[in-house]
Amino acid sequence: MKHTAGFSSQDKRLPSWVFDLAPSLKEKFLGALIEGDGYYDPGHRRFGFFTRSKRLLAGVGLLLASLGYHFVLSRKDPRTGVYGLFYYPEPRKPWPQKGDFVAVPVYEITEEDYPHEWEYDLSVDCETENFVGGLGGLLFHNTPFTNLTFDLKCPETLRNYKVLLGGKEREETYAEFQEEMNLINRAFCELMLAGDARGRIFTFPIPTYNITRDFDYENPELEPLWEMTRKYGIPYFANFVNSDMRPEDARSMCCRLRLDNRELERRGGGLFGASPLTGSIGVVTINLPRLAYLSTCEEEFFERLTELMELAKTSLEIKRKVIEDFTARGLYPYSRVYLQPVKECTGQYWRNHFSTIGILGMNEACLNFLGVPIYHPEGKEWAIKVLKFMREKLADFQEETGNLYNLEATPAEGASYRLARLDKKKFPRIKTAGTPEVPYYTNSVHLPVGYTDDIFEILSHQDDLQVLFTGGTVVHLFVGEEIPDTRMVKELVRAVVTHFRLPYFSITPTFSVCPVHGYLPGKHEICPYPHSEEELARYGRELELALEALRGLPPEAYRLVEPSGESENRTEEVQYEKV
């Protein structure tokens, strides 16, 4: 019983099977609970219930919410930690609907035979794929996209500051805690290295490591970092060797958005009160292939591009005003507290946040406008011209509005397919990547998928393009095979940051995952190890395309009935084989 409902008064909880009961049985359970441990207050016409267990309180609240009861929570005695819950038998709450948000009761719960041990994402057939269960406290959604930047050494901005412990200043400075930094970095790498129970990769959080001129490649404390890169290719690397920037000048905000804090310094007053209080208020992505297809000459192309950039600027300026107003009115309470120093210095909460404009499909734009791909010298030269034009226009926007603007190589995970599909429907002769049935646009200024498996050819081509983005970009280096040892990883990272200027890159080895044997280095369409008849019957032979191969495509683009699109074109597509 103690394993089902808890043992001590602080550990009590509702048995999980209660929530699977029919509504009539839930009512009986609730009545028995109140009759045994609760009471009825005739003066307020409500039932009361007290407990020291937060878990039990949350469970009873969820049970009441599932039955449609109004209830309130209170803390009876802060000294003893006793909590109170009161609910009213009448009237019941109606099931609300507002816009596209609908609250509906659960009429039936059925058990299905699911062949996997765990499910990471819960999806529903709607645009947001988000839904709430219970009393607004359980939000089911896809895996959160998170990015962490790890300092391997204490940054100059903190070296000489005294540490704070329990809110009190100590004599030691942050520079004296290198061993603790090593411990945190090593623990994170070892956790990511282990993967999940079946040897699959943890796709989030994405760690970013800054490679500087004094980076110690032979430091034994960094061995877990190289091993993590060799096995899964998890980390992103920021290049501060061939750059005039320092690690404290930039912030990694997501999979590629990087913010140059020197813009804040140029504004006056330095970074005090500004870093890390920055970010992007939003991104507007420009569809370059359609622009190129509709333009008959270069003059018309740049006129159309200017018009779209002006429209993007207007959109971002409106959004900036709206969120500034919402913040002032208390609708973003945490951001309001977090950004208060910026408000005190500049008069606006979001003053130090960038307005971001991005691009999509430069390769297809070259094909539609010039008739040659981006890897052709003429295509690359024209792409550089377009990016420089956009940079100058953004500088004008910044001077005109007084707000920060930057240029990003938009990830466009969904837009790459959605915009190509819309364009193909409206302009059947427009050139896209993929197939007529499943078209897509190549990400930002990248080379076409499957063009080459020579990573140094990719680096040589992309180097002049990547440095022109001010709001972030990334180059994924698909190795196409497993990396046998960590020394190769170290030398590859050293070669990239020494000989190229691109700011952000990742190294992606090829691996497979068998649901029985776990991680398998290299590409295996069929697991080489033996399996029992039971395992074969349980897992079947359904292929799972690897996440890296699917990046940038929505589910409609990679149905396994007839695989097509970007993942099909990749030179070495990583596949998981269920056998």
C-alpha positions as CSV (number, residue, x, y, z in Angstrom):
1,M,0.0,0.0,0.0
2,K,2.8,2.4,0.8
3,H,4.2,2.0,-2.7
4,T,0.7,2.9,-4.1
5,A,-0.4,5.7,-1.9
6,G,2.7,6.8,0.0
7,F,3.9,6.1,3.6
8,S,4.3,9.3,5.7
9,S,1.9,12.2,5.9
10,Q,4.1,14.3,3.6
11,D,4.5,11.5,1.1
12,K,0.8,10.6,0.6
13,R,-0.6,10.5,-2.9
14,L,-3.6,9.3,-4.9
15,P,-3.1,5.9,-6.6
16,S,-2.6,6.3,-10.3
17,W,-5.4,4.0,-11.2
18,V,-7.9,6.4,-9.7
19,F,-7.6,8.6,-12.8
20,D,-8.5,5.7,-15.1
21,L,-11.8,5.1,-13.3
22,A,-15.2,5.9,-14.9
23,P,-16.7,9.3,-13.6
24,S,-19.2,7.5,-11.4
25,L,-16.4,5.5,-9.6
26,K,-14.3,8.7,-9.3
27,E,-17.2,10.3,-7.5
28,K,-17.5,7.3,-5.1
29,F,-13.7,7.5,-4.4
30,L,-13.9,11.2,-3.8
31,G,-16.9,10.8,-1.4
32,A,-15.0,8.1,0.5
33,L,-11.9,10.3,0.8
34,I,-13.9,13.3,2.1
35,E,-15.9,11.1,4.5
36,G,-12.8,9.7,6.0
37,D,-10.4,12.6,6.0
38,G,-12.5,15.7,5.1
39,Y,-15.5,17.5,6.3
40,Y,-18.5,19.6,5.1
41,D,-18.8,23.3,5.9
42,P,-22.6,24.2,5.8
43,G,-21.9,27.9,6.2
44,H,-20.0,28.1,3.0
45,R,-21.7,25.1,1.4
46,R,-18.4,23.4,0.5
47,F,-16.3,20.4,1.4
48,G,-12.9,20.8,3.0
49,F,-9.8,18.7,3.1
50,F,-6.4,19.2,4.8
51,T,-3.0,17.5,4.2
52,R,0.7,18.0,4.6
53,S,1.4,16.3,1.2
54,K,1.7,18.5,-1.8
55,R,1.5,15.4,-4.1
56,L,-1.8,14.4,-2.5
57,L,-3.2,17.9,-2.8
58,A,-2.3,18.1,-6.5
59,G,-3.8,14.6,-7.1
60,V,-7.1,15.6,-5.4
61,G,-7.1,18.8,-7.4
62,L,-6.6,16.9,-10.6
63,L,-9.4,14.5,-9.7
64,L,-11.8,17.4,-8.9
65,A,-10.9,19.1,-12.2
66,S,-11.6,16.0,-14.1
67,L,-15.1,15.9,-12.5
68,G,-15.8,19.6,-13.2
69,Y,-15.7,20.9,-9.7
70,H,-14.7,24.4,-8.6
71,F,-12.1,24.3,-5.9
72,V,-9.6,26.6,-4.1
73,L,-6.3,25.9,-2.4
74,S,-4.9,27.6,0.8
75,R,-2.1,27.2,3.3
76,K,-3.6,26.7,6.7
77,D,-0.5,27.0,8.8
78,P,2.9,28.0,7.3
79,R,4.7,26.7,10.4
80,T,3.4,23.1,10.1
81,G,3.2,23.0,6.3
82,V,-0.5,22.1,6.3
83,Y,-2.4,22.8,3.1
84,G,-6.2,23.1,2.7
85,L,-8.4,22.3,-0.3
86,F,-12.0,23.4,-0.6
87,Y,-14.5,22.4,-3.3
88,Y,-18.0,23.3,-4.0
89,P,-20.5,20.6,-5.2
90,E,-22.5,23.1,-7.2
91,P,-22.5,24.6,-9.8
92,R,-20.2,22.4,-11.9
93,K,-17.8,24.2,-14.3
94,P,-18.9,24.3,-17.9
95,W,-16.4,23.0,-20.5
96,P,-15.0,26.3,-21.9
97,Q,-14.2,27.2,-25.5
98,K,-12.4,30.3,-26.6
99,G,-11.0,30.6,-30.1
100,D,-9.2,27.4,-31.0
101,F,-8.8,26.4,-27.3
102,V,-11.4,23.8,-26.3
103,A,-11.7,22.1,-22.9
104,V,-13.5,18.7,-23.2
105,P,-14.1,15.9,-20.8
106,V,-12.4,12.5,-21.2
107,Y,-15.1,10.0,-22.0
108,E,-13.0,6.9,-22.3
109,I,-9.5,5.6,-21.6
110,T,-8.4,2.6,-23.6
111,E,-5.1,0.7,-23.4
112,E,-3.2,0.1,-26.6
113,D,-0.4,-2.4,-27.2
114,Y,2.6,-0.1,-27.8
115,P,5.9,-1.9,-28.8
116,H,8.2,0.7,-27.3
117,E,9.2,1.2,-23.7
118,W,8.9,5.0,-23.6
119,E,7.3,7.8,-25.7
120,Y,9.1,11.1,-25.8
121,D,6.6,13.2,-27.7
122,L,2.8,13.4,-27.4
123,S,1.3,14.9,-30.6
124,V,-2.2,15.7,-31.6
125,D,-3.6,16.6,-35.0
126,C,-3.4,20.4,-34.7
127,E,-1.0,23.2,-35.7
128,T,0.6,23.7,-32.3
129,E,0.6,20.0,-31.2
130,N,0.1,21.2,-27.6
131,F,-2.6,20.3,-25.2
132,V,-3.4,20.6,-21.5
133,G,-4.4,17.7,-19.3
134,G,-6.1,18.3,-15.9
135,L,-6.2,21.6,-14.1
136,G,-4.0,23.7,-16.4
137,G,-1.0,22.3,-14.6
138,L,-0.1,19.5,-16.9
139,L,1.0,20.7,-20.3
140,F,1.9,18.1,-22.9
141,H,4.1,19.3,-25.7
142,N,7.0,18.3,-27.9
143,T,10.6,18.2,-26.6
144,P,11.6,21.8,-25.6
145,F,14.4,23.2,-27.7
146,T,17.1,24.3,-25.3
147,N,20.7,25.5,-25.8
148,L,23.4,25.7,-23.2
149,T,26.7,27.5,-23.6
150,F,29.5,26.0,-21.4
151,D,32.5,27.9,-20.3
152,L,35.5,25.6,-20.0
153,K,37.5,28.3,-18.2
154,C,36.2,31.2,-16.0
155,P,35.3,34.1,-18.3
156,E,37.2,37.4,-17.9
157,T,34.0,39.1,-17.0
158,L,33.8,37.1,-13.8
159,R,37.4,36.1,-12.9
160,N,38.0,38.7,-10.3
161,Y,34.5,38.9,-8.8
162,K,34.0,37.4,-5.3
163,V,31.6,34.5,-5.3
164,L,28.2,34.6,-3.7
165,L,27.2,31.7,-1.4
166,G,23.7,31.8,0.1
167,G,23.4,35.4,-1.0
168,K,26.5,36.3,1.0
169,E,29.8,37.4,-0.5
170,R,32.9,35.2,0.1
171,E,36.6,36.0,-0.1
172,E,37.2,33.6,-3.0
173,T,36.8,34.7,-6.6
174,Y,35.2,32.8,-9.4
175,A,38.6,32.1,-10.9
176,E,39.5,29.9,-8.0
177,F,36.8,27.3,-8.8
178,Q,38.2,25.8,-12.0
179,E,37.9,22.3,-10.5
180,E,34.2,22.8,-9.9
181,M,33.8,24.0,-13.6
182,N,35.6,20.8,-14.7
183,L,33.3,18.7,-12.6
184,I,30.1,20.3,-14.1
185,N,31.4,20.0,-17.7
186,R,32.5,16.4,-17.2
187,A,29.2,15.4,-15.6
188,F,27.2,16.8,-18.4
189,C,29.3,15.1,-21.1
190,E,29.1,11.8,-19.3
191,L,25.3,12.1,-19.0
192,M,24.9,12.9,-22.7
193,L,27.3,10.1,-23.6
194,A,25.2,7.5,-21.9
195,G,22.2,8.3,-24.0
196,D,18.8,6.9,-23.0
197,A,17.9,3.4,-21.8
198,R,18.2,2.0,-25.4
199,G,21.4,3.9,-26.4
200,R,19.5,6.6,-28.3
201,I,20.8,10.2,-28.4
202,F,19.5,12.9,-26.1
203,T,18.7,15.6,-28.7
204,F,18.4,18.4,-26.2
205,P,19.8,20.4,-24.7
206,I,22.3,21.4,-27.4
207,P,25.6,22.4,-25.8
208,T,27.8,25.1,-27.3
209,Y,31.6,25.2,-26.6
210,N,33.7,28.3,-27.4
211,I,37.0,27.5,-29.1
212,T,39.5,30.4,-28.4
213,R,43.1,30.9,-29.4
214,D,44.3,29.6,-26.0
215,F,42.1,26.5,-26.2
216,D,43.9,23.5,-24.6
217,Y,43.2,20.6,-27.0
218,E,45.3,18.2,-24.9
219,N,43.6,18.9,-21.6
220,P,42.5,15.5,-20.2
221,E,39.5,17.1,-18.6
222,L,38.1,17.6,-22.1
223,E,38.2,14.0,-23.1
224,P,34.5,13.4,-22.4
225,L,33.7,16.4,-24.7
226,W,35.6,14.8,-27.6
227,E,34.1,11.4,-26.9
228,M,30.6,12.9,-26.9
229,T,31.3,14.5,-30.3
230,R,32.9,11.3,-31.7
231,K,29.9,9.1,-30.6
232,Y,26.9,11.3,-31.2
233,G,28.0,14.7,-32.6
234,I,26.0,16.5,-30.0
235,P,28.0,19.8,-29.4
236,Y,28.1,22.9,-31.5
237,F,31.4,24.8,-31.6
238,A,31.8,28.6,-31.8
239,N,34.9,29.8,-33.6
240,F,36.7,32.6,-31.8
241,V,40.1,31.8,-33.3
242,N,39.7,33.5,-36.7
243,S,37.4,36.2,-35.4
244,D,37.8,39.6,-33.7
245,M,35.2,38.6,-31.1
246,R,35.6,37.2,-27.6
247,P,33.4,34.6,-26.1
248,E,31.7,37.2,-23.8
249,D,30.8,39.2,-27.0
250,A,28.2,36.6,-28.2
251,R,25.2,34.7,-26.9
252,S,23.9,31.5,-28.3
253,M,20.1,31.6,-28.1
254,C,18.9,28.6,-30.0
255,C,20.1,26.2,-32.7
256,R,21.9,29.0,-34.6
257,L,20.8,32.5,-33.3
258,R,23.9,34.3,-32.1
259,L,23.8,37.8,-30.8
260,D,26.7,40.2,-31.0
261,N,26.8,42.1,-27.7
262,R,29.3,44.6,-29.2
263,E,26.2,46.3,-30.7
264,L,25.2,47.1,-27.1
265,E,28.6,48.4,-26.3
266,R,28.5,50.7,-29.3
267,R,25.2,52.1,-28.1
268,G,27.0,53.5,-25.1
269,G,27.4,52.6,-21.5
270,G,29.1,49.2,-22.1
271,L,27.6,45.9,-21.2
272,F,26.7,46.8,-17.6
273,G,23.1,45.9,-17.1
274,A,22.8,44.6,-20.6
275,S,24.5,41.2,-20.8
276,P,23.0,38.7,-20.7
277,L,19.8,40.7,-20.8
278,T,19.4,40.4,-24.6
279,G,17.8,38.2,-27.2
280,S,15.6,38.5,-30.3
281,I,12.0,39.8,-30.2
282,G,11.2,37.7,-33.3
283,V,12.4,36.5,-36.8
284,V,10.9,37.3,-40.2
285,T,12.1,35.0,-43.0
286,I,12.2,36.1,-46.6
287,N,11.4,33.6,-49.3
288,L,14.2,34.3,-51.8
289,P,13.3,31.7,-54.5
290,R,9.9,33.3,-55.1
291,L,11.5,36.7,-55.2
292,A,14.0,35.5,-57.7
293,Y,11.4,33.7,-59.8
294,L,9.2,36.9,-60.1
295,S,12.1,39.2,-60.9
296,T,13.1,39.9,-64.5
297,C,16.3,41.8,-63.8
298,E,18.6,42.5,-60.9
299,E,17.2,46.0,-60.4
300,E,13.7,44.5,-60.0
301,F,15.0,41.8,-57.6
302,F,16.6,44.3,-55.2
303,E,13.5,46.5,-55.4
304,R,11.3,43.6,-54.4
305,L,13.8,42.6,-51.7
306,T,13.7,46.1,-50.3
307,E,9.9,46.1,-50.3
308,L,9.9,42.8,-48.3
309,M,12.5,44.0,-45.9
310,E,10.5,47.1,-45.2
311,L,7.5,45.0,-44.6
312,A,9.5,42.8,-42.2
313,K,10.8,45.9,-40.4
314,T,7.2,47.2,-40.0
315,S,6.1,43.8,-38.6
316,L,9.0,43.7,-36.1
317,E,8.5,47.3,-35.0
318,I,4.8,46.6,-34.3
319,K,5.7,43.5,-32.4
320,R,8.3,45.4,-30.3
321,K,5.7,47.9,-29.4
322,V,3.1,45.3,-28.5
323,I,5.4,43.2,-26.2
324,E,6.7,46.4,-24.6
325,D,3.2,47.4,-23.8
326,F,2.3,43.9,-22.6
327,T,5.4,43.8,-20.4
328,A,4.6,47.2,-18.8
329,R,1.0,46.0,-18.1
330,G,2.4,42.9,-16.3
331,L,1.5,40.3,-18.8
332,Y,5.1,39.0,-18.9
333,P,5.8,39.1,-15.1
334,Y,9.1,37.2,-15.1
335,S,10.5,39.1,-18.1
336,R,9.5,42.3,-16.5
337,V,11.6,41.5,-13.4
338,Y,14.5,40.1,-15.5
339,L,14.6,43.1,-17.8
340,Q,14.1,45.8,-15.1
341,P,17.8,46.9,-15.3
342,V,17.4,47.6,-19.0
343,K,14.2,49.5,-18.3
344,E,16.0,51.7,-15.7
345,C,18.9,52.4,-18.1
346,T,17.1,52.9,-21.4
347,G,13.4,53.5,-20.5
348,Q,12.3,50.3,-22.4
349,Y,12.3,46.7,-21.3
350,W,13.1,45.3,-24.7
351,R,15.6,47.9,-25.8
352,N,18.5,45.6,-25.9
353,H,16.7,42.9,-27.9
354,F,17.3,42.5,-31.6
355,S,14.9,42.5,-34.5
356,T,15.9,39.6,-36.7
357,I,15.4,39.1,-40.5
358,G,16.4,35.8,-42.1
359,I,16.6,34.2,-45.5
360,L,15.6,30.9,-47.0
361,G,16.5,29.1,-50.2
362,M,19.5,31.0,-51.7
363,N,20.4,28.0,-53.8
364,E,17.0,27.8,-55.4
365,A,17.1,31.6,-55.8
366,C,20.3,31.3,-57.8
367,L,18.6,28.6,-60.0
368,N,15.5,30.7,-60.6
369,F,17.3,34.0,-61.2
370,L,20.7,33.0,-62.8
371,G,20.0,29.5,-64.0
372,V,23.0,28.2,-62.0
373,P,23.2,26.7,-58.4
374,I,24.9,28.4,-55.5
375,Y,28.1,26.2,-55.9
376,H,28.7,27.8,-59.3
377,P,31.1,30.7,-59.0
378,E,28.5,33.1,-60.5
379,G,25.9,31.8,-58.0
380,K,28.2,32.3,-55.0
381,E,29.2,35.8,-56.1
382,W,25.6,36.8,-56.5
383,A,24.7,35.3,-53.1
384,I,27.4,37.4,-51.5
385,K,26.1,40.5,-53.2
386,V,22.5,39.8,-51.9
387,L,23.8,39.3,-48.3
388,K,25.9,42.5,-48.4
389,F,22.8,44.4,-49.7
390,M,20.7,43.1,-46.8
391,R,23.4,44.0,-44.3
392,E,23.4,47.6,-45.5
393,K,19.7,47.8,-45.5
394,L,19.6,46.5,-41.9
395,A,22.1,49.1,-40.9
396,D,19.7,51.7,-42.3
397,F,16.8,50.2,-40.3
398,Q,18.9,50.4,-37.2
399,E,19.7,54.0,-37.7
400,E,16.2,54.9,-38.7
401,T,14.4,53.2,-35.7
402,G,17.1,53.3,-33.1
403,N,16.5,49.5,-32.5
404,L,19.0,46.7,-33.0
405,Y,18.7,44.6,-36.2
406,N,20.5,41.5,-37.4
407,L,20.6,39.1,-40.3
408,E,20.1,35.4,-39.6
409,A,20.4,32.2,-41.6
410,T,16.9,31.1,-40.5
411,P,16.7,27.4,-39.6
412,A,13.3,27.2,-41.3
413,E,12.5,23.7,-40.2
414,G,8.9,24.0,-41.3
415,A,9.1,26.9,-43.7
416,S,11.5,25.1,-46.1
417,Y,8.8,22.7,-47.0
418,R,5.7,24.8,-46.5
419,L,6.9,27.8,-48.7
420,A,8.1,25.5,-51.4
421,R,4.8,23.6,-51.5
422,L,2.8,26.9,-51.7
423,D,5.1,28.3,-54.4
424,K,5.0,25.1,-56.5
425,K,1.2,25.2,-56.3
426,K,1.0,28.8,-57.4
427,F,4.0,28.8,-59.8
428,P,4.3,25.2,-61.2
429,R,7.5,26.1,-63.2
430,I,9.4,27.5,-60.2
431,K,12.6,25.5,-59.4
432,T,12.7,23.8,-56.0
433,A,14.7,21.0,-54.4
434,G,13.1,17.6,-53.7
435,T,10.4,16.2,-55.9
436,P,7.2,17.8,-57.5
437,E,5.2,15.9,-54.9
438,V,7.4,16.9,-51.9
439,P,9.4,20.0,-52.7
440,Y,11.5,22.0,-50.3
441,Y,14.0,24.9,-50.3
442,T,17.6,24.4,-49.2
443,N,18.4,25.9,-45.9
444,S,19.7,29.6,-46.0
445,V,22.9,29.7,-48.2
446,H,23.8,26.1,-47.8
447,L,24.9,23.8,-50.6
448,P,22.3,21.5,-52.1
449,V,21.7,18.4,-50.0
450,G,23.8,15.5,-51.3
451,Y,26.1,17.8,-53.5
452,T,29.3,16.6,-51.8
453,D,30.5,14.5,-48.9
454,D,33.8,16.4,-48.8
455,I,33.6,18.5,-45.7
456,F,36.5,20.7,-46.6
457,E,34.9,21.5,-50.0
458,I,31.8,22.5,-48.0
459,L,33.9,24.6,-45.6
460,S,35.8,26.4,-48.4
461,H,32.5,27.3,-50.2
462,Q,30.6,28.4,-47.1
463,D,33.3,30.4,-45.4
464,D,32.8,33.6,-47.4
465,L,29.0,33.3,-47.0
466,Q,28.7,32.4,-43.3
467,V,30.6,35.4,-42.0
468,L,28.2,37.8,-43.6
469,F,25.4,36.8,-41.2
470,T,25.2,39.0,-38.1
471,G,22.4,37.2,-36.3
472,G,23.6,33.6,-36.5
473,T,24.3,30.7,-38.8
474,V,25.6,27.2,-38.5
475,V,27.3,24.6,-40.8
476,H,26.6,20.9,-40.0
477,L,29.5,18.8,-41.1
478,F,28.1,15.3,-41.9
479,V,31.0,13.0,-41.7
480,G,29.1,10.1,-43.4
481,E,30.8,7.4,-41.2
482,E,31.7,6.8,-37.6
483,I,34.7,8.6,-36.1
484,P,37.0,5.9,-34.7
485,D,38.9,7.9,-32.0
486,T,38.8,11.3,-30.2
487,R,42.1,12.5,-31.7
488,M,40.5,12.8,-35.1
489,V,37.7,14.9,-33.6
490,K,40.2,17.2,-31.9
491,E,42.3,17.6,-35.1
492,L,39.2,18.3,-37.2
493,V,37.9,21.0,-34.8
494,R,41.4,22.5,-34.7
495,A,41.6,22.5,-38.5
496,V,38.2,24.2,-38.9
497,V,38.8,27.0,-36.5
498,T,42.4,27.6,-37.7
499,H,41.8,27.7,-41.5
500,F,38.2,29.0,-41.7
501,R,36.3,32.0,-40.4
502,L,32.8,30.6,-40.2
503,P,31.5,31.3,-36.7
504,Y,29.5,28.2,-35.8
505,F,29.6,24.5,-36.8
506,S,28.8,21.0,-35.7
507,I,30.4,17.6,-36.5
508,T,27.8,14.9,-37.2
509,P,29.0,11.2,-37.3
510,T,26.9,8.4,-38.7
511,F,25.4,5.9,-36.2
512,S,22.5,3.5,-36.0
513,V,20.3,2.4,-33.1
514,C,18.9,-1.0,-32.6
515,P,15.9,-1.2,-30.1
516,V,17.5,-4.3,-28.7
517,H,21.3,-3.7,-28.8
518,G,21.2,0.0,-28.6
519,Y,23.9,2.2,-30.1
520,L,25.7,0.8,-33.2
521,P,28.7,2.9,-34.7
522,G,28.4,3.5,-38.4
523,K,25.5,3.0,-40.8
524,H,23.6,-0.3,-40.4
525,E,20.4,-0.9,-42.3
526,I,20.1,-4.2,-40.5
527,C,21.4,-4.9,-37.0
528,P,24.4,-7.3,-37.3
529,Y,23.6,-9.0,-34.0
530,P,21.1,-11.9,-33.5
531,H,17.6,-11.4,-32.3
532,S,15.0,-13.7,-30.8
533,E,11.7,-14.5,-32.5
534,E,10.0,-12.5,-29.7
535,E,12.1,-9.5,-30.5
536,L,11.5,-9.7,-34.2
537,A,7.8,-10.0,-33.6
538,R,7.8,-7.1,-31.2
539,Y,9.8,-4.6,-33.2
540,G,9.1,-5.6,-36.8
541,R,11.2,-4.1,-39.6
542,E,10.0,-0.5,-39.7
543,L,12.7,2.0,-40.6
544,E,13.1,5.2,-38.6
545,L,14.9,8.0,-40.4
546,A,17.4,9.7,-38.2
547,L,16.7,13.1,-36.7
548,E,19.6,14.8,-38.5
549,A,18.2,13.6,-41.9
550,L,14.8,15.0,-41.1
551,R,15.9,18.4,-39.9
552,G,14.1,21.0,-41.9
553,L,11.2,18.8,-43.0
554,P,7.7,18.5,-41.6
555,P,6.1,15.0,-41.1
556,E,4.4,15.2,-44.5
557,A,7.8,15.2,-46.2
558,Y,9.1,12.0,-44.8
559,R,6.3,9.4,-44.7
560,L,7.9,6.0,-45.0
561,V,5.5,4.8,-47.7
562,E,7.6,6.6,-50.4
563,P,10.5,8.4,-48.8
564,S,11.4,11.6,-50.6
565,G,12.7,15.1,-50.1
566,E,15.8,16.3,-48.4
567,S,16.4,13.2,-46.3
568,E,16.4,11.0,-49.5
569,N,19.0,13.3,-51.2
570,R,21.5,13.3,-48.4
571,T,24.7,11.6,-49.3
572,E,24.9,9.4,-46.2
573,E,21.5,9.2,-44.7
574,V,21.5,7.9,-41.2
575,Q,18.9,5.3,-40.5
576,Y,17.6,3.4,-37.5
577,E,16.7,-0.2,-38.3
578,K,14.1,-1.8,-36.1
579,V,14.7,-5.6,-36.3
